[in-house]
Amino acid sequence: MESARDDVLILGGGVIGLACALYLLKAGASVRVLEQGTPGCGSSHGNCGTITPSHAPPLAMPGMIGVALRSIFHADAPLYLNPRLDGARLRWLLGFARHCNWRDFHAATQARLAILQRSRRLLAELVRDDRLDCEFAEQGTLLVYRTARLQKIDEKKHTAVLESLGIEVQRLSGEQVEAMEPALKPGVAGGLLHPQDASLRPDRYLAELARRVVELGGVIESGARIEGFETDRTRITGVQSSRGRFRAERVVLALGAWSPLLARQLGLQLPMQPGKGYSLTYNRPALAPRRALTLCEPSVCVTSWSGGYRLGSTMEFSGYREGLNRPRLDALRRGAAAFLREPEGSELVEEWWGWRPMSVDEVPIIGASARWANLWLATAHGMLGVSMSAATGELMAALLAGTPSAIDASPYAPARFGL
């Protein structure tokens, strides 16, 4: 099969690809999305659905490499570096280490904050104006501590940074936290509330994005595994897939953690690695948290919806190794059991793992390729794809149209990596 030529062909039907499709359609472009599975089946499917401007500070900071190296001996650590030899992963880690300084930390924080805050505003507008049924809640996110020592460390390292950027953080006593969240066991030392954060149900959000894309005239080709590219000297002239050949004036690469694997066929070396995350989804327990929680000592995120409940988080660097890591799932259960009166629902719905697309500087890669005249990149959003999705779509639509963008696009430009 060979399709008619579209204005834009988007490779990847995850949250970033669908958000780009939606905003491009609203700008008047004809859009086709190629997805190897079904829309939203990748890393966004099993995440906890938090919308977090509070996550502007990156992992990369002085001391983080030491944390990662010590994790080699603890397979259930929240941040785990698999000791298996892997040349590509080693090169990425060396690059990541070069960004573990305060100058790069602050630059990445500013770049991430701009797109996170813009996306937070746009998501509220999308939910309202496009009538997205995704259990969007603007109740903030709550960090819960059982030791005052860790709370003080986090206040020094992160809260001060957030407040310097104008992000509100409310310091709470243990009694205040327990009164806000009856689902917590006694013994809470304190908490930090991020009132500007929000949450949604990610599978419903992705389904609603796909619905709106189709309603606005976009085409989603499910089961279209990308097999290769046709090029002349400067342009991509066709994309070969398991469902045939597709052509477009412009191509957007939005394949998440798969982006580096496909980009190699175009001679591009994306400085990315998959960061593996895990989650457990249950039916909703009778006593569920009222808002999204982070249980800080075990680094477990907890989110509840009307018909579901999820424990998630963790970051594992093990390359493209597939499958569940049982000690990491067990760590989620233990962490929840230490904090919550009802840590699990009565029915386990899904054990999940997925690859987050981690760039070496923890800033997404969004913009035009310097190598290919009609290629655009929208990838490397790390753990924040859902949080950054709407602003990425808006930015991509503005860049392709050549119109002014709501945020400065330069920090995300592929040119910083020679792409």
ABEGO torsion letter per residue (X at the ends): XBBBBBABBBBEABAAAAAAAAAAAAAGBBBBBBBABBBGABAAAABAGBBBAAAABBABBBGAAAAAAAAAABAABABBBBABBBAAAAAAAAAAAAABBAAAAAAAAAAAAAAAAAAAAAAAAAAAAAGBBAGBBBAEBBBBBABAAAAAAAAAAAAAAAAAAGBBBBBBBAAAAAAABAABBBGBAEBBBBAABBBBBAAAAAAAAAAAAAAAGBBBBBGBBBAEBBBBAABBABBBBAAEBBBBABBBBBAEAAAAAAAAAAGBBBBBBBBBBBBBBBBBBABBBABBBBBAAAGBBBBBBAABBBBBEEBBBAEABBEBBAAAAAAAAAAAAAABABABBABBABBBBBBBBBBAAGBBBBEBBAABAABBBBBGAEAAAAAAAAAAAAAAAAAAAGBBBABBAAAABAAAAGX
